[in-house]
Every structure is written in structure tokens, then in C-alpha cells.
């Protein structure tokens, strides 16, 4: 199991701003090894309770809440990460467990007992939460990401764009998943993830951005279309 505790700040950028700031970061931070020219793909299947407890908690701004997701970086992957991301006030804690493709498909098909074969406290916790609170797949979210790292303080800056989703097909290994946009095509979400304090040159970048912080959840963006339909 991998565990990360950090603070996060989010900002909305236009595409031309993303180009400018990412070029700056190329010179002062370490590009993620997976970046490539266009970044890399992130695809996640989010689970929620029958009555959307996690969605409602985020929309209501609760200080203590969580998200459960299954993540891959390509539909061709032969593995996936089961993750719980918990927020307590300003801190975010993310824990993850690597699963085989076969076991991930079992989770997608609601066979949560597959987690019991992992001799792992986190797997047991996920099993208990997902079975007792009736979690089911809700939406797939995909986006392109460029990421930069500062070794000095485990700071990670990401730019996420082309955010698309599906609420009809939950197979994150499907090469032909039909996805629709849930975010402006020229919009990019800047996220700064850090532990403890920000280095001065990153503070300077945020001063240049000079925008109000966002409370953007890709999961909520993906759910809002169907949720608005339900409540309209």
C-alpha cells in the first residue's frame, strides 16, 4: 500500500496560460518521466454509495469526505490502482493498492470479495467500506495530464485538460470507451500538491496566476450532467 498526505491548491487556466506556465516549469522543476509531448492519460472509475454520499459531501463542502476510485493510465494496462482519497480540513490523504487487471475487472463487476485474497489491511478496509455502505460504479473520468516535481519538498504540480467522462460504460480497460466532454475544451486545471510549505519560486508562480482558488472535482464535473437531469 502507498500512502501520501498533502495539501492541494487548484486553479483554472486557459490553454495559452497552461502552455506558458508549463514551459516555465520545464526549466525549474523535474518533468514527470511519463509526460511526453502531450502529457499522459489518466482514466479513473469512481465508486459511490447508492445515494451518492461522496458526491453530496463534496457539493456540500464537508470538511471530512472521501472518494474511492480505480485508476489506470492506459486501457492497455494489465493492472490498476484502487485508491481512497480522504480529505480532512485542508489535508488530503491518498492510499492506493495495485491490483491485477483480472481483479480490477472483478471490482467493476461488483465482486468486492476479490479484495479478501490480498493479505493487506488497506484491502480489507476497502472491502468493508464498499460492501457495508453499498458502493457501486458511478462514472469514468479521463483527462490528459502534464506533471512536474520538486524533489526538495515532494511538491507536485499538474496540469489537467481535455476532461471527458462516461456514465454508461465502466470498463476502464475498454479501448473504445465513448466519452463526452464535461469541462471547457480550452480549460486546464492547475493543481499544486505539497507537504508542509511551498518553495519561493512556486509561490511566485501562483502569484503570477493571480486567480481565486477553485474547488474543482473531476468526479463531480462528470456527475453533474446526470445529477442535474435527475433533479430538474
ZIRA-V33827 format. One record per pair of residues at least 6 apart in sequence whose C-alpha atoms are under 6 Angstrom apart, sorted by sequence separation. I is the first residue (numbers start at 1). J is the second residue. D is the distance in Angstrom with one decimal. If there is no record, write none. Layout:
# ZIRA-V33827
I J D
I J D
This chain:
# ZIRA-V33827
86 92 5.7
149 155 5.7
86 93 5.2
149 156 4.6
72 80 5.0
85 93 5.7
115 123 5.6
148 156 5.7
71 80 5.5
85 94 4.4
148 157 5.2
71 81 5.1
84 94 5.8
147 157 5.6
70 81 5.5
84 95 5.5
147 158 4.3
70 82 4.6
83 95 5.6
146 158 5.6
69 82 5.9
83 96 4.3
146 159 5.2
166 179 5.0
69 83 5.3
82 96 5.5
145 159 5.5
165 179 4.9
68 83 5.8
82 97 5.2
112 127 6.0
145 160 4.6
164 179 5.6
165 180 5.4
68 84 4.6
81 97 5.4
144 160 5.6
164 180 5.1
67 84 5.7
81 98 4.6
144 161 5.4
164 181 4.2
67 85 5.2
80 98 5.9
81 99 5.9
143 161 5.8
164 182 5.5
66 85 5.4
80 99 5.3
143 162 5.3
66 86 4.2
79 99 5.6
143 163 4.5
163 183 5.8
47 68 5.6
65 86 5.8
79 100 4.4
142 163 5.8
46 68 5.9
47 69 5.9
65 87 5.4
79 101 4.4
142 164 5.3
46 69 4.3
64 87 5.4
78 101 4.9
141 164 5.8
45 69 5.4
64 88 4.6
141 165 4.4
45 70 5.1
63 88 5.7
140 165 5.3
44 70 5.5
63 89 4.8
140 166 5.2
44 71 4.3
139 166 5.7
161 188 4.6
43 71 5.8
139 167 4.6
160 188 5.4
43 72 5.4
160 189 5.1
43 73 5.9
159 189 5.6
42 73 4.8
159 190 4.7
41 73 5.5
158 190 5.8
158 191 5.2
157 191 5.6
157 192 4.6
156 193 5.1
155 193 5.7
155 194 4.5
182 222 5.8
165 222 5.7
7 91 4.9
6 91 5.6
7 92 5.8
49 134 5.4
6 92 5.3
49 135 4.2
5 92 5.7
48 135 5.0
5 93 4.3
47 135 5.9
48 136 5.7
4 93 5.5
47 136 5.2
4 94 5.1
47 137 4.3
3 94 5.7
46 137 6.0
47 138 5.4
3 95 4.4
46 138 5.8
2 95 5.4
46 139 5.5
2 96 5.2
45 139 5.8
1 96 5.6
45 140 4.3
1 97 5.0
44 140 5.5
44 141 5.3
43 141 5.7
75 173 4.0
43 142 4.3
75 174 5.9
42 142 5.6
75 175 5.8
42 143 5.6
41 143 5.9
41 144 4.7
40 144 5.5
40 145 5.3
39 145 5.2
39 146 4.5
35 146 5.6
32 147 5.3
32 148 5.4
31 148 4.5
30 148 5.4
29 148 5.9
30 149 5.0
29 149 5.7
29 150 5.5
15 186 5.2
14 186 5.8
15 187 5.9
14 187 5.0
13 187 5.9
13 188 5.1
12 188 6.0
12 189 4.9
11 189 5.8
11 190 5.0
10 190 5.5
10 191 4.5
9 191 5.6
9 192 5.1
8 192 5.6
8 193 4.5
7 193 5.7
7 194 5.4
6 194 5.4
6 195 4.6
11 213 5.2
10 213 5.6
11 214 5.3
10 214 5.2
